[in-house]
């Protein structure tokens, strides 16, 4: 159960970082979903951290945000979910 909570918290932190990068580029959700050729609901799920997506999704996000895949994972993670 503890590893599940940690995974969930990491997905939320990753999603928050993706949102920050998207907003820094000036893209709205629908606009970026279209640019990245992904469903709006997929992008919102990623940004809310409600699902764990594939490597190919990470590559698509990075490419369309103009960052490297490693930069998508360059965020602070404390391993605890915020209540």
Secondary structure as UniProt FT lines:
FT   HELIX           2..24
FT   TURN            25..26
FT   HELIX           29..35
FT   TURN            36..37
FT   HELIX           40..48
FT   HELIX           55..65
FT   HELIX           69..72
//
